Structures are given as C-alpha cells and as structure tokens.
Amino acid sequence: MERVFLCFFGALLITVVFSADISTNNINRSPNVYNSKTDPASIIESLRKQIQTKEEELERAEKTNKNFENMIQLVNILGQVDTFLTDRTRALVKKLAMLTEDGDDIVVAKTVNNNV
C-alpha cells in the first residue's frame, strides 16, 4: 500500500513540475508579435494564436485532472483489494493453524467450546 501511495505521489509531483507553465498563466508569444504591424488583420491573427495556445493549455490541464481522478480511483480499488486479500489470508492461516494442531489440543478446544 505504501508503494502505491509513493508511486501516486511521485506521479503527482512530476505532473506538477511539468505543468508549471499553466500555473504561471503566461502566454507564449512568438517574436513576430512584437514586430508585427498595427493593422487589424495581424492583431486579430496574433489574438487567435494566443487564444489557441490558451485552449491547448486548458485541454492539457483537463486531461491531467482526469488522469489524477483515474489514479485516485485505482489507488482506492487497490486498497480494497489489499484489505480483501489480507482478510482472506488471515482466515486461511487460522484454519491451517487449527488443522495442524495436535489432536489433544483440538479435543481440549472442543470441550471448552461445548462447556461454554
């Protein structure tokens, strides 16, 4: 269970580091924006590029959030499977311990249970 948590935490850390451009809220501008003419067509084109860049960043952020939600669901499922297997293994070990006990111990245990 600790390994799963460490893997999840590591993936979270890596994703946060690589998506730092989203958190800074900067627009990546090409050098031609500063040298562009002031005519409306070039201004509109540069605005379209900026909007497209923001939309792509938003799509990446949404995809990352979806991946995190899937990872959290997987960790929850793995935790439930771990609990189930632990309980089953514990019950199996108890049954095996009862079967391998001496015959006298079993008789004593049965008589104690019958007297109660």
N, C-alpha and C positions, 0 to 999 in steps of 0.2 A: 504494500500500500504506500510505503514511503517512496519507493521508486517511481510509482505512478505520479505522486504529488511532485516529486523533483523534476520529472520529465515535463509535467504540465507547467510548472513554474519556469523551467528553462525555456520552453516554447513561448511562454508569455513574455519573458524578458527579451528574447530575440526579436519577437514581433514588435515590441515597443521600441526597441532600438532602431529597427529598420523602417519604422513608420514615423520617425521623428519629424519628417517634413510636413506631415499632416498636423501635428501639434503646434508647429511654428506658424501655421496659417500664412505662409509665404507663397507668392505666385512666381513660378519660374518664368522669367521673362527672357525672351531671346534678345540678342544685342540689337537687332534691327528695330525694336520698339523705340529705343531712344533716338535712333537716327531716322525714324520714319517722318514722312511729310505730315502736315497738318490737315490734309484733305480728308473728308468724311469716310471715304472708302477704306483708306488704310487704318483709320481709327476703329472703324467697325470690324475690320478683319482682325486687328490685334485684340479687340474685346472678345471676339468669337473664340480665338485661340485661348485666351485666359479662362473663359467660361468652360471650354472643353477640358482644359487642364484641371480645373476645379471639379468638374463632373467625374473625371477619371480618378481623382484622389478620393472623392466621395464613394465611388464604386469599390475602390480598394479597401476603404475603411469598413464599408458594409460587409464585404467578403470576409475581412479579418474578424469582424464581430461574429459573423455566422460561424466561422471556424472555431472561435473560442466557445461559443454556445455548444457546438458539437463536441468539443473536447471536454467540457464540463459534464455533458450527458454521459460521455464514455467513462469518465472517472467515477461518476455515480454508479453506473452499471457495474464497473469493475469492483467497486466497493461492496455492492450487493452480492456479487458472485463470490468474492473473498469471504464474506460473512457466511454465506450458504455453505461453501466448501469447508470452512473451519468448523461449523456446527456438525456437519456430516462426518468429518474426520474424527472429531471428539466423540461422537456417538459410536462410531465404529471401533475406536480404540477401547472404549468402555466395554463394548460387547466382547471384543477379543480378550480383554483382561479377565472378564468373567469366565470365558471358556477355558482359559489356560490355568486358572486357579486349581489348587489341589481339590480332590474330592471331599476332604474333610471341611475345607473352608466353605464349599458350596452347601454342604449339609448344614453347617452352623448358620450360614446366611439364611437358608430356607426356614430353619426352625425359629430363628429370631424374627423373621418376617411373619411367620404363622402365629407367633405369640403376641405380636403387636396388633 
